[in-house]
Amino acid sequence: MSGTVILTLTGIITAGILLCLLRLLKGPTAPDRAVAMDTACTVTTALLVLLALFFKRSVYLDVALVYALLTFMGLVAIARYLERGI
Amino acid sequence: MNSGVTPYILISIGVAFDLVGAIGLIRLPDVYNRLQAATKCVTLGTALILLGVVAASGWSAMGIKALLAAVFVLWTSPTGSHALARGAHIAGVPLWSGSVIDKYKEDTGR
């Protein structure tokens, strides 16, 4: 794929991450911030995938996979904490 | 890497879904609405981007890793969001004032 298209799409995805971070700053309750963090992390996974396509390095995909795994574990830990405390 | 038009279409649709999910996260009124907008749009968008990478790279190391990541995202993202919605409801986060029904409260009495 051509590099210019991938860079444009990377810019759009970065704008999405900034919107998620805005909700992370504003969110009135703790679950709001957790939702914003989860969304920002998943969109960051997509950003890493696009960077892997741009630089043609499959190492970025390993990073994306581990990032998705850590996002899931962190989210489940936060959900259990909200449910019944530590 | 083959140079068809399929990867462009898949990745563009995925990026559009991701952006719509982020906008929904800003615009919607309470945590449950934000959760459904963000989860559905962002899960589908990220999975479409990963499938676009699979279509672009074929059966190479990159394509197989992207396919694994797509399966993983489709599997774990709804699970985590379900756990978070349940945790938020049990923690007592109120619904938006315009909400008309609360089936979880009716079913469990909490």
N, CA and C atoms of all chains as a GROMACS GRO file, in nm:
protein
  588
    1MET      N    1   0.084  -0.120   0.000
    1MET     CA    2   0.000   0.000   0.000
    1MET      C    3   0.088   0.124   0.000
    2SER      N    4   0.035   0.231  -0.055
    2SER     CA    5   0.117   0.352  -0.064
    2SER      C    6   0.129   0.419   0.072
    3GLY      N    7   0.247   0.478   0.095
    3GLY     CA    8   0.275   0.535   0.225
    3GLY      C    9   0.190   0.654   0.260
    4THR      N   10   0.155   0.734   0.160
    4THR     CA   11   0.078   0.856   0.190
    4THR      C   12  -0.060   0.823   0.246
    5VAL      N   13  -0.124   0.722   0.186
    5VAL     CA   14  -0.258   0.684   0.234
    5VAL      C   15  -0.249   0.635   0.378
    6ILE      N   16  -0.147   0.552   0.406
    6ILE     CA   17  -0.136   0.497   0.542
    6ILE      C   18  -0.107   0.609   0.641
    7LEU      N   19  -0.026   0.707   0.601
    7LEU     CA   20   0.003   0.817   0.695
    7LEU      C   21  -0.121   0.900   0.721
    8THR      N   22  -0.203   0.923   0.617
    8THR     CA   23  -0.328   0.998   0.637
    8THR      C   24  -0.420   0.925   0.734
    9LEU      N   25  -0.434   0.792   0.714
    9LEU     CA   26  -0.520   0.715   0.803
    9LEU      C   27  -0.464   0.716   0.945
   10THR      N   28  -0.330   0.714   0.959
   10THR     CA   29  -0.269   0.723   1.091
   10THR      C   30  -0.304   0.854   1.161
   11GLY      N   31  -0.308   0.964   1.082
   11GLY     CA   32  -0.346   1.092   1.139
   11GLY      C   33  -0.489   1.091   1.190
   12ILE      N   34  -0.581   1.029   1.112
   12ILE     CA   35  -0.722   1.023   1.154
   12ILE      C   36  -0.735   0.943   1.284
   13ILE      N   37  -0.662   0.829   1.291
   13ILE     CA   38  -0.667   0.744   1.410
   13ILE      C   39  -0.613   0.820   1.531
   14THR      N   40  -0.507   0.900   1.510
   14THR     CA   41  -0.452   0.977   1.621
   14THR      C   42  -0.553   1.079   1.673
   15ALA      N   43  -0.632   1.138   1.581
   15ALA     CA   44  -0.738   1.229   1.625
   15ALA      C   45  -0.839   1.154   1.713
   16GLY      N   46  -0.870   1.030   1.676
   16GLY     CA   47  -0.961   0.949   1.759
   16GLY      C   48  -0.904   0.926   1.897
   17ILE      N   49  -0.773   0.897   1.906
   17ILE     CA   50  -0.711   0.875   2.037
   17ILE      C   51  -0.718   1.003   2.120
   18LEU      N   52  -0.700   1.119   2.054
   18LEU     CA   53  -0.707   1.245   2.130
   18LEU      C   54  -0.848   1.267   2.184
   19LEU      N   55  -0.952   1.230   2.106
   19LEU     CA   56  -1.089   1.242   2.157
   19LEU      C   57  -1.109   1.153   2.280
   20CYS      N   58  -1.054   1.030   2.274
   20CYS     CA   59  -1.066   0.940   2.389
   20CYS      C   60  -0.995   1.000   2.511
   21LEU      N   61  -0.880   1.062   2.489
   21LEU     CA   62  -0.809   1.120   2.602
   21LEU      C   63  -0.884   1.238   2.661
   22LEU      N   64  -0.960   1.311   2.574
   22LEU     CA   65  -1.045   1.420   2.625
   22LEU      C   66  -1.150   1.366   2.721
   23ARG      N   67  -1.212   1.251   2.682
   23ARG     CA   68  -1.311   1.191   2.772
   23ARG      C   69  -1.242   1.140   2.898
   24LEU      N   70  -1.118   1.092   2.886
   24LEU     CA   71  -1.044   1.044   3.003
   24LEU      C   72  -1.020   1.159   3.101
   25LEU      N   73  -1.000   1.281   3.049
   25LEU     CA   74  -0.980   1.395   3.138
   25LEU      C   75  -1.112   1.443   3.197
   26LYS      N   76  -1.221   1.442   3.115
   26LYS     CA   77  -1.347   1.503   3.158
   26LYS      C   78  -1.433   1.412   3.243
   27GLY      N   79  -1.423   1.275   3.216
   27GLY     CA   80  -1.522   1.180   3.264
   27GLY      C   81  -1.565   1.198   3.408
   28PRO      N   82  -1.694   1.211   3.436
   28PRO     CA   83  -1.735   1.242   3.573
   28PRO      C   84  -1.715   1.127   3.671
   29THR      N   85  -1.729   1.002   3.627
   29THR     CA   86  -1.715   0.890   3.720
   29THR      C   87  -1.598   0.802   3.679
   30ALA      N   88  -1.561   0.710   3.769
   30ALA     CA   89  -1.449   0.620   3.741
   30ALA      C   90  -1.477   0.528   3.621
   31PRO      N   91  -1.598   0.468   3.606
   31PRO     CA   92  -1.620   0.384   3.488
   31PRO      C   93  -1.609   0.459   3.357
   32ASP      N   94  -1.646   0.589   3.357
   32ASP     CA   95  -1.626   0.669   3.235
   32ASP      C   96  -1.479   0.668   3.195
   33ARG      N   97  -1.394   0.690   3.294
   33ARG     CA   98  -1.251   0.695   3.262
   33ARG      C   99  -1.200   0.558   3.219
   34ALA      N  100  -1.256   0.452   3.280
   34ALA     CA  101  -1.213   0.318   3.240
   34ALA      C  102  -1.254   0.288   3.096
   35VAL      N  103  -1.378   0.330   3.058
   35VAL     CA  104  -1.422   0.311   2.920
   35VAL      C  105  -1.332   0.387   2.824
   36ALA      N  106  -1.298   0.512   2.862
   36ALA     CA  107  -1.212   0.592   2.774
   36ALA      C  108  -1.075   0.527   2.760
   37MET      N  109  -1.023   0.472   2.871
   37MET     CA  110  -0.891   0.408   2.864
   37MET      C  111  -0.895   0.285   2.774
   38ASP      N  112  -1.003   0.205   2.789
   38ASP     CA  113  -1.016   0.084   2.706
   38ASP      C  114  -1.023   0.120   2.559
   39THR      N  115  -1.105   0.222   2.528
   39THR     CA  116  -1.119   0.262   2.387
   39THR      C  117  -0.987   0.315   2.332
   40ALA      N  118  -0.920   0.399   2.412
   40ALA     CA  119  -0.792   0.454   2.365
   40ALA      C  120  -0.691   0.342   2.341
   41CYS      N  121  -0.690   0.240   2.427
   41CYS     CA  122  -0.594   0.131   2.410
   41CYS      C  123  -0.625   0.049   2.285
   42THR      N  124  -0.755   0.024   2.258
   42THR     CA  125  -0.788  -0.055   2.140
   42THR      C  126  -0.756   0.023   2.013
   43VAL      N  127  -0.782   0.155   2.015
   43VAL     CA  128  -0.748   0.235   1.898
   43VAL      C  129  -0.596   0.243   1.881
   44THR      N  130  -0.522   0.242   1.994
   44THR     CA  131  -0.376   0.240   1.984
   44THR      C  132  -0.326   0.111   1.921
   45THR      N  133  -0.398   0.000   1.948
   45THR     CA  134  -0.364  -0.126   1.880
   45THR      C  135  -0.376  -0.110   1.729
   46ALA      N  136  -0.486  -0.046   1.686
   46ALA     CA  137  -0.504  -0.023   1.542
   46ALA      C  138  -0.393   0.067   1.487
   47LEU      N  139  -0.352   0.167   1.567
   47LEU     CA  140  -0.244   0.257   1.523
   47LEU      C  141  -0.114   0.181   1.506
   48LEU      N  142  -0.084   0.089   1.599
   48LEU     CA  143   0.039   0.009   1.588
   48LEU      C  144   0.035  -0.080   1.465
   49VAL      N  145  -0.084  -0.132   1.432
   49VAL     CA  146  -0.097  -0.216   1.314
   49VAL      C  147  -0.069  -0.136   1.187
   50LEU      N  148  -0.125  -0.013   1.183
   50LEU     CA  149  -0.099   0.072   1.066
   50LEU      C  150   0.049   0.107   1.056
   51LEU      N  151   0.114   0.129   1.171
   51LEU     CA  152   0.258   0.158   1.167
   51LEU      C  153   0.337   0.037   1.118
   52ALA      N  154   0.292  -0.085   1.156
   52ALA     CA  155   0.356  -0.206   1.106
   52ALA      C  156   0.345  -0.213   0.954
   53LEU      N  157   0.229  -0.174   0.902
   53LEU     CA  158   0.212  -0.175   0.756
   53LEU      C  159   0.298  -0.067   0.690
   54PHE      N  160   0.314   0.047   0.758
   54PHE     CA  161   0.391   0.157   0.698
   54PHE      C  162   0.540   0.124   0.694
   55PHE      N  163   0.593   0.075   0.808
   55PHE     CA  164   0.738   0.047   0.813
   55PHE      C  165   0.772  -0.092   0.762
   56LYS      N  166   0.669  -0.174   0.730
   56LYS     CA  167   0.690  -0.312   0.683
   56LYS      C  168   0.771  -0.395   0.782
   57ARG      N  169   0.745  -0.377   0.913
   57ARG     CA  170   0.810  -0.456   1.017
   57ARG      C  171   0.702  -0.532   1.091
   58SER      N  172   0.713  -0.663   1.101
   58SER     CA  173   0.609  -0.739   1.171
   58SER      C  174   0.628  -0.735   1.322
   59VAL      N  175   0.737  -0.673   1.372
   59VAL     CA  176   0.759  -0.662   1.516
   59VAL      C  177   0.650  -0.576   1.580
   60TYR      N  178   0.602  -0.476   1.506
   60TYR     CA  179   0.497  -0.390   1.560
   60TYR      C  180   0.369  -0.469   1.588
   61LEU      N  181   0.348  -0.577   1.512
   61LEU     CA  182   0.229  -0.658   1.536
   61LEU      C  183   0.241  -0.737   1.665
   62ASP      N  184   0.364  -0.781   1.700
   62ASP     CA  185   0.384  -0.843   1.832
   62ASP      C  186   0.349  -0.746   1.942
   63VAL      N  187   0.397  -0.622   1.926
   63VAL     CA  188   0.366  -0.520   2.027
   63VAL      C  189   0.215  -0.499   2.038
   64ALA      N  190   0.147  -0.495   1.922
   64ALA     CA  191   0.002  -0.474   1.923
   64ALA      C  192  -0.071  -0.588   1.995
   65LEU      N  193  -0.024  -0.711   1.970
   65LEU     CA  194  -0.088  -0.827   2.034
   65LEU      C  195  -0.073  -0.821   2.186
   66VAL      N  196   0.049  -0.792   2.232
   66VAL     CA  197   0.072  -0.785   2.377
   66VAL      C  198  -0.005  -0.667   2.437
   67TYR      N  199  -0.016  -0.558   2.361
   67TYR     CA  200  -0.088  -0.441   2.409
   67TYR      C  201  -0.236  -0.473   2.428
   68ALA      N  202  -0.295  -0.547   2.331
   68ALA     CA  203  -0.436  -0.586   2.344
   68ALA      C  204  -0.455  -0.677   2.465
   69LEU      N  205  -0.360  -0.770   2.488
   69LEU     CA  206  -0.369  -0.861   2.603
   69LEU      C  207  -0.366  -0.784   2.734
   70LEU      N  208  -0.272  -0.688   2.745
   70LEU     CA  209  -0.261  -0.612   2.870
   70LEU      C  210  -0.383  -0.523   2.891
   71THR      N  211  -0.439  -0.469   2.781
   71THR     CA  212  -0.561  -0.389   2.792
   71THR      C  213  -0.674  -0.471   2.852
   72PHE      N  214  -0.690  -0.593   2.800
   72PHE     CA  215  -0.799  -0.679   2.849
   72PHE      C  216  -0.782  -0.710   2.997
   73MET      N  217  -0.658  -0.747   3.037
   73MET     CA  218  -0.638  -0.783   3.178
   73MET      C  219  -0.659  -0.663   3.269
   74GLY      N  220  -0.613  -0.544   3.226
   74GLY     CA  221  -0.634  -0.425   3.306
   74GLY      C  222  -0.782  -0.390   3.320
   75LEU      N  223  -0.856  -0.406   3.210
   75LEU     CA  224  -0.999  -0.372   3.213
   75LEU      C  225  -1.074  -0.467   3.305
   76VAL      N  226  -1.043  -0.596   3.298
   76VAL     CA  227  -1.112  -0.692   3.385
   76VAL      C  228  -1.077  -0.665   3.531
   77ALA      N  229  -0.951  -0.627   3.559
   77ALA     CA  230  -0.914  -0.595   3.697
   77ALA      C  231  -0.991  -0.474   3.748
   78ILE      N  232  -1.005  -0.370   3.664
   78ILE     CA  233  -1.081  -0.251   3.705
   78ILE      C  234  -1.227  -0.287   3.728
   79ALA      N  235  -1.284  -0.372   3.639
   79ALA     CA  236  -1.425  -0.410   3.654
   79ALA      C  237  -1.447  -0.486   3.784
   80ARG      N  238  -1.355  -0.576   3.819
   80ARG     CA  239  -1.372  -0.650   3.944
   80ARG      C  240  -1.358  -0.558   4.065
   81TYR      N  241  -1.270  -0.459   4.053
   81TYR     CA  242  -1.257  -0.363   4.162
   81TYR      C  243  -1.384  -0.283   4.180
   82LEU      N  244  -1.446  -0.240   4.067
   82LEU     CA  245  -1.571  -0.164   4.077
   82LEU      C  246  -1.682  -0.250   4.135
   83GLU      N  247  -1.677  -0.381   4.108
   83GLU     CA  248  -1.784  -0.468   4.152
   83GLU      C  249  -1.781  -0.489   4.304
   84ARG      N  250  -1.666  -0.522   4.360
   84ARG     CA  251  -1.665  -0.559   4.502
   84ARG      C  252  -1.546  -0.506   4.579
   85GLY      N  253  -1.476  -0.409   4.528
   85GLY     CA  254  -1.362  -0.355   4.601
   85GLY      C  255  -1.241  -0.446   4.590
   86ILE      N  256  -1.131  -0.406   4.653
   86ILE     CA  257  -1.007  -0.483   4.640
   86ILE      C  258  -1.018  -0.612   4.720
   87MET      N  259   0.374  -0.845  -0.100
   87MET     CA  260   0.248  -0.772  -0.082
   87MET      C  261   0.183  -0.750  -0.218
   88ASN      N  262   0.058  -0.794  -0.233
   88ASN     CA  263  -0.013  -0.764  -0.356
   88ASN      C  264  -0.078  -0.625  -0.344
   89SER      N  265  -0.113  -0.571  -0.458
   89SER     CA  266  -0.155  -0.431  -0.457
   89SER      C  267  -0.297  -0.417  -0.510
   90GLY      N  268  -0.388  -0.500  -0.458
   90GLY     CA  269  -0.528  -0.484  -0.495
   90GLY      C  270  -0.590  -0.367  -0.424
   91VAL      N  271  -0.720  -0.352  -0.442
   91VAL     CA  272  -0.788  -0.239  -0.378
   91VAL      C  273  -0.856  -0.283  -0.248
   92THR      N  274  -0.861  -0.417  -0.222
   92THR     CA  275  -0.930  -0.467  -0.103
   92THR      C  276  -0.870  -0.416   0.028
   93PRO      N  277  -0.737  -0.416   0.047
   93PRO     CA  278  -0.684  -0.364   0.174
   93PRO      C  279  -0.719  -0.219   0.200
   94TYR      N  280  -0.718  -0.137   0.093
   94TYR     CA  281  -0.754   0.004   0.110
   94TYR      C  282  -0.896   0.017   0.163
   95ILE      N  283  -0.988  -0.058   0.102
   95ILE     CA  284  -1.129  -0.047   0.141
   95ILE      C  285  -1.147  -0.092   0.286
   96LEU      N  286  -1.088  -0.209   0.320
   96LEU     CA  287  -1.106  -0.262   0.456
   96LEU      C  288  -1.048  -0.165   0.559
   97ILE      N  289  -0.926  -0.117   0.534
   97ILE     CA  290  -0.861  -0.031   0.634
   97ILE      C  291  -0.932   0.103   0.644
   98SER      N  292  -0.981   0.156   0.531
   98SER     CA  293  -1.052   0.285   0.538
   98SER      C  294  -1.182   0.272   0.616
   99ILE      N  295  -1.257   0.163   0.593
   99ILE     CA  296  -1.381   0.144   0.669
   99ILE      C  297  -1.349   0.128   0.817
  100GLY      N  298  -1.241   0.054   0.848
  100GLY     CA  299  -1.204   0.036   0.988
  100GLY      C  300  -1.167   0.166   1.056
  101VAL      N  301  -1.091   0.250   0.987
  101VAL     CA  302  -1.052   0.379   1.046
  101VAL      C  303  -1.176   0.466   1.068
  102ALA      N  304  -1.271   0.462   0.972
  102ALA     CA  305  -1.393   0.540   0.989
  102ALA      C  306  -1.472   0.492   1.112
  103PHE      N  307  -1.479   0.360   1.131
  103PHE     CA  308  -1.551   0.307   1.248
  103PHE      C  309  -1.482   0.350   1.377
  104ASP      N  310  -1.347   0.345   1.378
  104ASP     CA  311  -1.275   0.387   1.498
  104ASP      C  312  -1.303   0.532   1.532
  105LEU      N  313  -1.303   0.618   1.428
  105LEU     CA  314  -1.327   0.760   1.454
  105LEU      C  315  -1.469   0.783   1.504
  106VAL      N  316  -1.566   0.711   1.446
  106VAL     CA  317  -1.706   0.726   1.491
  106VAL      C  318  -1.720   0.681   1.636
  107GLY      N  319  -1.650   0.572   1.672
  107GLY     CA  320  -1.655   0.528   1.811
  107GLY      C  321  -1.599   0.632   1.906
  108ALA      N  322  -1.489   0.696   1.868
  108ALA     CA  323  -1.430   0.799   1.954
  108ALA      C  324  -1.523   0.920   1.966
  109ILE      N  325  -1.590   0.957   1.855
  109ILE     CA  326  -1.684   1.069   1.862
  109ILE      C  327  -1.802   1.034   1.951
  110GLY      N  328  -1.850   0.908   1.942
  110GLY     CA  329  -1.958   0.864   2.030
  110GLY      C  330  -1.918   0.870   2.176
  111LEU      N  331  -1.792   0.839   2.203
  111LEU     CA  332  -1.743   0.846   2.340
  111LEU      C  333  -1.751   0.989   2.394
  112ILE      N  334  -1.734   1.088   2.306
  112ILE     CA  335  -1.743   1.227   2.350
  112ILE      C  336  -1.889   1.270   2.362
  113ARG      N  337  -1.975   1.230   2.266
  113ARG     CA  338  -2.105   1.292   2.252
  113ARG      C  339  -2.213   1.232   2.341
  114LEU      N  340  -2.205   1.102   2.375
  114LEU     CA  341  -2.319   1.037   2.438
  114LEU      C  342  -2.327   1.070   2.587
  115PRO      N  343  -2.447   1.057   2.647
  115PRO     CA  344  -2.469   1.119   2.778
  115PRO      C  345  -2.421   1.042   2.900
  116ASP      N  346  -2.431   0.908   2.906
  116ASP     CA  347  -2.387   0.842   3.029
  116ASP      C  348  -2.297   0.724   2.997
  117VAL      N  349  -2.251   0.656   3.102
  117VAL     CA  350  -2.142   0.561   3.084
  117VAL      C  351  -2.186   0.440   3.004
  118TYR      N  352  -2.315   0.399   3.014
  118TYR     CA  353  -2.359   0.280   2.942
  118TYR      C  354  -2.372   0.308   2.792
  119ASN      N  355  -2.426   0.428   2.758
  119ASN     CA  356  -2.432   0.466   2.617
  119ASN      C  357  -2.293   0.475   2.557
  120ARG      N  358  -2.202   0.539   2.633
  120ARG     CA  359  -2.064   0.551   2.583
  120ARG      C  360  -2.001   0.415   2.564
  121LEU      N  361  -2.033   0.323   2.657
  121LEU     CA  362  -1.974   0.189   2.650
  121LEU      C  363  -2.020   0.117   2.524
  122GLN      N  364  -2.150   0.126   2.494
  122GLN     CA  365  -2.195   0.052   2.376
  122GLN      C  366  -2.141   0.115   2.248
  123ALA      N  367  -2.139   0.249   2.241
  123ALA     CA  368  -2.086   0.312   2.119
  123ALA      C  369  -1.939   0.276   2.101
  124ALA      N  370  -1.861   0.296   2.206
  124ALA     CA  371  -1.717   0.276   2.195
  124ALA      C  372  -1.686   0.130   2.167
  125THR      N  373  -1.752   0.038   2.238
  125THR     CA  374  -1.715  -0.102   2.223
  125THR      C  375  -1.747  -0.155   2.084
  126LYS      N  376  -1.872  -0.131   2.038
  126LYS     CA  377  -1.909  -0.191   1.910
  126LYS      C  378  -1.829  -0.131   1.796
  127CYS      N  379  -1.824   0.004   1.791
  127CYS     CA  380  -1.753   0.066   1.678
  127CYS      C  381  -1.606   0.032   1.680
  128VAL      N  382  -1.542   0.041   1.798
  128VAL     CA  383  -1.397   0.027   1.800
  128VAL      C  384  -1.356  -0.118   1.781
  129THR      N  385  -1.436  -0.214   1.832
  129THR     CA  386  -1.403  -0.354   1.808
  129THR      C  387  -1.410  -0.386   1.659
  130LEU      N  388  -1.521  -0.348   1.596
  130LEU     CA  389  -1.535  -0.377   1.453
  130LEU      C  390  -1.430  -0.303   1.372
  131GLY      N  391  -1.402  -0.177   1.407
  131GLY     CA  392  -1.304  -0.100   1.331
  131GLY      C  393  -1.165  -0.159   1.339
  132THR      N  394  -1.122  -0.195   1.462
  132THR     CA  395  -0.988  -0.252   1.476
  132THR      C  396  -0.978  -0.387   1.408
  133ALA      N  397  -1.085  -0.468   1.418
  133ALA     CA  398  -1.082  -0.598   1.350
  133ALA      C  399  -1.077  -0.580   1.199
  134LEU      N  400  -1.146  -0.479   1.146
  134LEU     CA  401  -1.142  -0.456   1.001
  134LEU      C  402  -1.004  -0.410   0.957
  135ILE      N  403  -0.939  -0.326   1.039
  135ILE     CA  404  -0.804  -0.282   1.004
  135ILE      C  405  -0.709  -0.402   1.001
  136LEU      N  406  -0.723  -0.491   1.102
  136LEU     CA  407  -0.636  -0.608   1.106
  136LEU      C  408  -0.663  -0.701   0.987
  137LEU      N  409  -0.791  -0.716   0.949
  137LEU     CA  410  -0.822  -0.799   0.832
  137LEU      C  411  -0.769  -0.734   0.704
  138GLY      N  412  -0.766  -0.600   0.700
  138GLY     CA  413  -0.705  -0.532   0.586
  138GLY      C  414  -0.557  -0.562   0.576
  139VAL      N  415  -0.489  -0.568   0.693
  139VAL     CA  416  -0.347  -0.602   0.692
  139VAL      C  417  -0.328  -0.746   0.645
  140VAL      N  418  -0.421  -0.837   0.686
  140VAL     CA  419  -0.415  -0.975   0.639
  140VAL      C  420  -0.431  -0.977   0.487
  141ALA      N  421  -0.525  -0.898   0.434
  141ALA     CA  422  -0.546  -0.896   0.289
  141ALA      C  423  -0.427  -0.836   0.217
  142ALA      N  424  -0.355  -0.743   0.284
  142ALA     CA  425  -0.240  -0.680   0.218
  142ALA      C  426  -0.119  -0.771   0.219
  143SER      N  427  -0.100  -0.851   0.326
  143SER     CA  428   0.026  -0.925   0.336
  143SER      C  429   0.013  -1.074   0.305
  144GLY      N  430  -0.110  -1.128   0.301
  144GLY     CA  431  -0.123  -1.269   0.267
  144GLY      C  432  -0.067  -1.360   0.374
  145TRP      N  433  -0.022  -1.481   0.333
  145TRP     CA  434   0.026  -1.580   0.430
  145TRP      C  435   0.174  -1.558   0.462
  146SER      N  436   0.206  -1.440   0.514
  146SER     CA  437   0.343  -1.418   0.562
  146SER      C  438   0.337  -1.414   0.714
  147ALA      N  439   0.451  -1.385   0.778
  147ALA     CA  440   0.452  -1.372   0.924
  147ALA      C  441   0.359  -1.260   0.967
  148MET      N  442   0.359  -1.152   0.891
  148MET     CA  443   0.275  -1.036   0.925
  148MET      C  444   0.127  -1.071   0.916
  149GLY      N  445   0.088  -1.142   0.809
  149GLY     CA  446  -0.053  -1.174   0.792
  149GLY      C  447  -0.104  -1.266   0.901
  150ILE      N  448  -0.023  -1.365   0.939
  150ILE     CA  449  -0.069  -1.460   1.041
  150ILE      C  450  -0.079  -1.392   1.177
  151LYS      N  451   0.019  -1.306   1.208
  151LYS     CA  452   0.012  -1.233   1.335
  151LYS      C  453  -0.110  -1.141   1.338
  152ALA      N  454  -0.139  -1.076   1.224
  152ALA     CA  455  -0.255  -0.987   1.219
  152ALA      C  456  -0.385  -1.065   1.236
  153LEU      N  457  -0.389  -1.186   1.178
  153LEU     CA  458  -0.509  -1.268   1.194
  153LEU      C  459  -0.528  -1.310   1.340
  154LEU      N  460  -0.417  -1.347   1.405
  154LEU     CA  461  -0.424  -1.380   1.549
  154LEU      C  462  -0.473  -1.261   1.630
  155ALA      N  463  -0.418  -1.142   1.600
  155ALA     CA  464  -0.458  -1.024   1.675
  155ALA      C  465  -0.605  -0.992   1.651
  156ALA      N  466  -0.655  -1.014   1.527
  156ALA     CA  467  -0.796  -0.987   1.498
  156ALA      C  468  -0.886  -1.078   1.579
  157VAL      N  469  -0.851  -1.209   1.582
  157VAL     CA  470  -0.931  -1.302   1.661
  157VAL      C  471  -0.928  -1.262   1.808
  158PHE      N  472  -0.811  -1.222   1.855
  158PHE     CA  473  -0.798  -1.186   1.995
  158PHE      C  474  -0.881  -1.062   2.030
  159VAL      N  475  -0.876  -0.960   1.944
  159VAL     CA  476  -0.954  -0.838   1.970
  159VAL      C  477  -1.102  -0.868   1.968
  160LEU      N  478  -1.146  -0.948   1.868
  160LEU     CA  479  -1.289  -0.980   1.860
  160LEU      C  480  -1.334  -1.061   1.980
  161TRP      N  481  -1.243  -1.136   2.042
  161TRP     CA  482  -1.279  -1.220   2.155
  161TRP      C  483  -1.281  -1.142   2.285
  162THR      N  484  -1.179  -1.061   2.310
  162THR     CA  485  -1.163  -1.004   2.444
  162THR      C  486  -1.232  -0.870   2.462
  163SER      N  487  -1.248  -0.791   2.357
  163SER     CA  488  -1.302  -0.656   2.376
  163SER      C  489  -1.447  -0.657   2.425
  164PRO      N  490  -1.537  -0.738   2.366
  164PRO     CA  491  -1.673  -0.744   2.422
  164PRO      C  492  -1.678  -0.801   2.563
  165THR      N  493  -1.588  -0.899   2.590
  165THR     CA  494  -1.586  -0.957   2.725
  165THR      C  495  -1.551  -0.852   2.830
  166GLY      N  496  -1.445  -0.776   2.802
  166GLY     CA  497  -1.405  -0.674   2.897
  166GLY      C  498  -1.510  -0.566   2.915
  167SER      N  499  -1.578  -0.529   2.805
  167SER     CA  500  -1.679  -0.425   2.816
  167SER      C  501  -1.801  -0.474   2.894
  168HIS      N  502  -1.836  -0.601   2.876
  168HIS     CA  503  -1.946  -0.658   2.954
  168HIS      C  504  -1.912  -0.655   3.103
  169ALA      N  505  -1.790  -0.696   3.137
  169ALA     CA  506  -1.749  -0.694   3.278
  169ALA      C  507  -1.752  -0.553   3.333
  170LEU      N  508  -1.710  -0.457   3.252
  170LEU     CA  509  -1.707  -0.319   3.300
  170LEU      C  510  -1.848  -0.263   3.318
  171ALA      N  511  -1.940  -0.296   3.227
  171ALA     CA  512  -2.078  -0.248   3.242
  171ALA      C  513  -2.141  -0.306   3.368
  172ARG      N  514  -2.116  -0.436   3.393
  172ARG     CA  515  -2.171  -0.499   3.513
  172ARG      C  516  -2.110  -0.435   3.638
  173GLY      N  517  -1.979  -0.411   3.635
  173GLY     CA  518  -1.914  -0.348   3.750
  173GLY      C  519  -1.967  -0.208   3.775
  174ALA      N  520  -1.990  -0.132   3.667
  174ALA     CA  521  -2.041   0.004   3.684
  174ALA      C  522  -2.181   0.002   3.742
  175HIS      N  523  -2.266  -0.096   3.697
  175HIS     CA  524  -2.402  -0.102   3.749
  175HIS      C  525  -2.402  -0.141   3.896
  176ILE      N  526  -2.316  -0.238   3.933
  176ILE     CA  527  -2.312  -0.280   4.074
  176ILE      C  528  -2.253  -0.169   4.159
  177ALA      N  529  -2.157  -0.093   4.106
  177ALA     CA  530  -2.098   0.017   4.183
  177ALA      C  531  -2.195   0.133   4.200
  178GLY      N  532  -2.310   0.131   4.128
  178GLY     CA  533  -2.413   0.231   4.152
  178GLY      C  534  -2.403   0.355   4.067
  179VAL      N  535  -2.340   0.345   3.950
  179VAL     CA  536  -2.339   0.459   3.859
  179VAL      C  537  -2.480   0.477   3.804
  180PRO      N  538  -2.541   0.596   3.818
  180PRO     CA  539  -2.680   0.612   3.774
  180PRO      C  540  -2.693   0.615   3.623
  181LEU      N  541  -2.814   0.573   3.576
  181LEU     CA  542  -2.843   0.582   3.433
  181LEU      C  543  -2.874   0.726   3.397
  182TRP      N  544  -2.869   0.754   3.267
  182TRP     CA  545  -2.905   0.886   3.216
  182TRP      C  546  -3.053   0.911   3.244
  183SER      N  547  -3.091   1.039   3.265
  183SER     CA  548  -3.229   1.069   3.304
  183SER      C  549  -3.328   1.035   3.194
  184GLY      N  550  -3.283   1.024   3.068
  184GLY     CA  551  -3.373   0.991   2.959
  184GLY      C  552  -3.387   0.842   2.935
  185SER      N  553  -3.321   0.759   3.016
  185SER     CA  554  -3.332   0.614   2.996
  185SER      C  555  -3.469   0.567   3.040
  186VAL      N  556  -3.524   0.468   2.968
  186VAL     CA  557  -3.662   0.427   2.995
  186VAL      C  558  -3.669   0.292   3.063
  187ILE      N  559  -3.562   0.210   3.061
  187ILE     CA  560  -3.575   0.075   3.115
  187ILE      C  561  -3.441   0.032   3.173
  188ASP      N  562  -3.446  -0.050   3.278
  188ASP     CA  563  -3.325  -0.102   3.341
  188ASP      C  564  -3.347  -0.250   3.368
  189LYS      N  565  -3.323  -0.334   3.268
  189LYS     CA  566  -3.355  -0.476   3.281
  189LYS      C  567  -3.269  -0.544   3.388
  190TYR      N  568  -3.146  -0.498   3.405
  190TYR     CA  569  -3.059  -0.564   3.503
  190TYR      C  570  -3.114  -0.546   3.644
  191LYS      N  571  -3.166  -0.424   3.670
  191LYS     CA  572  -3.224  -0.398   3.802
  191LYS      C  573  -3.352  -0.478   3.822
  192GLU      N  574  -3.434  -0.489   3.716
  192GLU     CA  575  -3.556  -0.569   3.726
  192GLU      C  576  -3.524  -0.715   3.753
  193ASP      N  577  -3.420  -0.767   3.688
  193ASP     CA  578  -3.391  -0.909   3.699
  193ASP      C  579  -3.328  -0.944   3.833
  194THR      N  580  -3.237  -0.860   3.882
  194THR     CA  581  -3.163  -0.896   4.003
  194THR      C  582  -3.213  -0.824   4.126
  195GLY      N  583  -3.288  -0.715   4.109
  195GLY     CA  584  -3.338  -0.643   4.224
  195GLY      C  585  -3.235  -0.555   4.293
  196ARG      N  586  -3.118  -0.532   4.229
  196ARG     CA  587  -3.018  -0.447   4.291
  196ARG      C  588  -3.016  -0.310   4.227
   0.00000   0.00000   0.00000
